[in-house]
Amino acid sequence: MPMARGITRINKRFINPVMLRLAGIGPMVDLEHVGRRTGTVRHTPLMAFRRGDVVTIALTYGPDVQWLANVRHAGRCRMRMGREILRIGAPRLVDPAEGLDRIPQPKRALLRWPIGCRDYVELPVLRPPSRGGFSPPGR
């Protein structure tokens, strides 16, 4: 079950700016995407997990989130993961069991319960990684 939409407003206003500062630490990433209506560059903090050339993200708010619609529309985005800037291709929904299997413990246990996440997406890492031009917000 996706998280309540009321939490989304609180997260956008107060928590996301803090989480963007943590991007690059552990599983926290900064996903840079372009608004499909406005053309504005957006930054969304997420937890992402990489295995080889695939990045998996748990959709804790469900599959109807703006960042995912923007990435689907563009067919690509960029992600700051650790010290790398990755070029990312078009997303693909994956089976919940497969998606959950890609998440390491203890985060897997939290996603299973109490969060109850049922939606996961994989994004291919495109080669070569981007070298510049990634401008995190507020920097």
N, C-alpha and C positions, 0 to 999 in steps of 0.2 A: 504494500500500500504506500503510495507516494506521501511525502510529508505534506502537512497542511499548508495551503497557499498563504495564510496569514504570517507564517514563519518566514516566507520568502521576502516580504517587505522588510522585516526586521533584519534579516541577513544582508540584504542589499545595502541597506543604510548604515548598519553598524559593524557587522561581522566581516563582510567581504573586504572592506578596505584593510582590515588587520590581516586577514588571511592572504591577501595579495603580497603583503610584506614577508610572509613566511614561504612564499613560492620558491621552490628550489631546495627546500629542506624536506627530507623524507619523501612521502608520497604527494606533498603539496606541489601543484603546478599552477602556472599562469597560462590560461588558454586565451590566445589573441585571435579574435574573429571580427568580421566586418558585418555590421547591421545590414540586413537584406533590404530594408526600407530606407534607412537614413544614409547608409554608406559610412557610418561612424565606426572607427576602430574601437572595439570593446575588449575588456579584460575580465575574465571570469576565473575565480579561484576554484580549483577542483582537486580531488584526490585521484591520481591516475597511477596505474601499475603497468610497467612495461615488461614484456617477454619477447625478446628478439625484436622483430620489426612490427610488433603490434602493441598498442596501448589500449588498456581496458579501463573503462570508467563505469562506476555504479551510478545509475540514474535515480538518486534518492528522492527527487521530486517528480519522477516519472519521465516518460519520453516526450512530453509536450513542453519542454523548456526552450526559452528563446535562443540560448547559445547553440543548442543542437539544431534548431531550425536554420540558424544563420550558417552553420558549418555545412549542413546538407545543401543549402541553396548555393553556397560558393563552391562546394566540393573540396574544400581545403581550409586549413587554418595553420597557425603556428602555436607551439607550446614551449614554454620554458620549463624544462625538467632537469633538476640538478643544475649543472653548469652548462648544459646543452640547450640550444634553440633547435627544436625539431620542426621540420615541415611535415604536416599531417594531411593525409588524404581523406576521402569521403567516409563518413561513419557507416557502420552496419550494426544493426541490433543483433545480439547473440542470445542463445538459449539461456534462461536464468541459471540452470545448473552449471553450464559451461562458464558463464561469466563469473559466478561465485567461486568456481574452482580456480580462477585466475587471480583471485585476491588472497594475499597472505594473511595468516592468523596474526594478531587477534582481530584485525579489521573484518575478516570474513565472518566471525562469530557475531560481531555487532551488526553487520548488514543483514544477517539471517534473523537475528532477534537481538535487540528490540526494534530495530528499524524496519525489518521486513521488506527489504528491497527486492523487487521482482524484475527490474529492468536493467540491462547492461548493454553497453555499446563498445564496439571495438573500432579503433581508428588505425589505419596503416601508417607506419613511419616511412616517409618518402626519402629517397637518397638524392643528393647528399644533404646533410643538415645545413640549415641556413646559418650564415655567419654574422649577419648584422641587420640593423634596421628595426630590431625588436625594441619597442619603447614602452617599458612598463609605466603604468599611470603614476603621476606624481613625481616622476624622476627626470 
